[in-house]
Amino acid sequence: MKIANNMLTRFGVSLRARNKRIAAMTIAALSLWFFGDTLLPLIGHGLHLLIEVVELAFEHLLEWVFGLSRRAAQAITFWTGFILIVYGSFRLLRRAYTELQRAWHAVVMRVHHWTKEERPIWAAHPYTRLTLTLGAISATVYLLA
């Protein structure tokens, strides 16, 4: 965020807090768009190294504090990490779903405002929301894969 703010202030752009966040997200999105083929593997390797260091420290801590064998410490570390990943994924997907619902509501209200109808015709179809949600999730998974 500070990097984006510094870049923008060099060009004489002064932004409010909300606009600074949007500008930072725009710069991040453009960086991923133009340099994603090198940036994403670099981030992935960095996260992998960080996870390995934390995992190794946790294993040694379990061995030292509880006197466990190396194999038992590895098993406990694996299951603890697995539970944390499942919980984190659940929280992330729940938040993404909430944001998709909020965005969907905003789109429907904007179209409702434009058309001055009770409800837009395309929004009346029962599978429109499901289709848009699955499309957004599929696009996200495709980008992360």
N, C-alpha and C positions, 0 to 999 in steps of 0.2 A: 504494500500500500504506500509506504514511504517512498519507494523507488518510483512508482508511478507519479506520485505527487511532485517529486523532484524533477522528473522528466517534463511534466506539464508546466511547472513554474518556470523552467528554463525558456519555454516558448511564450511566456507571458500569460498563461491561462490560469485564472483563479476560479476554483470550484468550491461548492459547498460540500458537506460531508457525504450526502447521498450521491451527488454527481461524482465525487472522488471515487466512491465504491464502484460506480458504473464504469468510470474511466479505467480503473485498475482491472476490472473484469474484462473490459474490451481489449486492453493491452495484453492480458494473459491469453485471451482467446486468439488474438492475432499472432502472438508468439507461438502458440500451439499449432495454429493453422500453417504458418510459414516454416517453423522449425520443429514440428512435431516428430518428424522421422528421426531426429537426433536427440531432441529434448526428452521425449517420453522414455526411451530406453535408459537415458542418463538418470532420470528420476527413479525409474524402476530399480536400477542397480544400486542407487543410493539408499532407497528404502530397504532393499534386500540386505545390504550391509548393516544398516541400522538394526533390523530385526535379528540378524545373526548375532550381533554384539549383545543385544539385550537378552536373547535366548541363552547365549553362553554364560553370561553373568548370572542369570536366574538359575541355570543348572548348577553352577559352582556354589551358589548360595544355598540351594537345596541340599547339595552334598555336604557342605560344611556345617550348616545349622542342624539338619535333621539326621546326618550320618547315613544318608541313602547311598545306594550303589549308583554308579554312573547310568546304568540302564533304567533304573527306577526314576531317577531325576529327569532323564530324557522323556520318559513316558508321561510324567506329571507335567513337564514343560509343554509337550505336544498337546495334551488334552486341555490345559489351561489356555494355550494359544488358540486352539480350535474354538473353544467356547467364546473367547474374546472376539474372534473374527466373525463368528455367527451372530453374536450380539451386536457388534458394530455394523455388520451388513444389514441386520434387521432395522436398526435405528436409521441408517442411511437411506434404505429403501422406503421406510415409513415417512421420513422427511421429504424425500423426492416425490412420493405419492401425494403428500399434503400440498407441496408446491405445485404439482400438476393440477390438483383440484382447484387451487387458488387461481392459477393461470386460466384454466378452463372456465371458471366462473367469470373472470374478467373478460374473456373473449365473448362469452355468451351475452354478458351485460352490454358490451360495446356493440355487438351486432343487434341486440334488442334496441339499443338506443338509436342505431342507424336506421333500422327498419320500422320502428314504431309499431311493431306487432306484439301479440301476446308472447310468442316464442318463435324463434327462427325455424323455418321448415327443416333445414338440414340438422338442427339440434333435436328435432322431435324424433328422429330415428333412434331406436333403443341401443344400437350398437355403435353409434358415433363416438361416444365417450370411451368405450372400450377400445375401439380401433385407434383413436388418437393416443390413448395411454400406452397401448402395446407398441405403437409406432415410436413413441418417444423413448420407451424403455429399450426397444430393440436398437435404436440409433445410439443410445448411450452405451449399451453393451458392445456394439460394433466398434465404437470409438475406443473403448477401454481394452478391447481384445487385441 
